[in-house]
Amino acid sequence: MSVRNEARDRRISVMAAAAARAHATMLRRNLTSIRQVGRPSVRSREVAWVVIEALDAAFEGRPLTHKELSATSHGVIGAATVTRAVDRAVQRGLLRRLRHAGDARLTLLVPTEAAHAFLTGRAEAAYAEIRDVVLAAERALGALPP
């Protein structure tokens, strides 16, 4: 692999991590809004959410347990719904369940290569879209009087 390709791959990895973090943050905020309209059923948004949370954890190098995942929904999505969403993500080949090496009671949620490929394949466009939104917001904020 050439130095230029390695630099491009590093750039894309940074963009993918930023896109996952921004997307996870936006989904978390959306989950608090969902509470106002009632309890959601398991749909693609919940499956996407569990995969994005797992990718975010993987990019940060931290393990993600089912309990930790449930906690990030701030009680908007119940544990059973989180489990169904994880089940569907596993069935779709986007997540794997692994036993925690130090505590057999814990199950880690790990994104698969398919999940990584899906995100990194869209990283540049996602990062550009988020960057444009942030830059537009910064310009708008800069135009405001102090």
Disulfide bonds with the S-S distance in Angstrom:
none
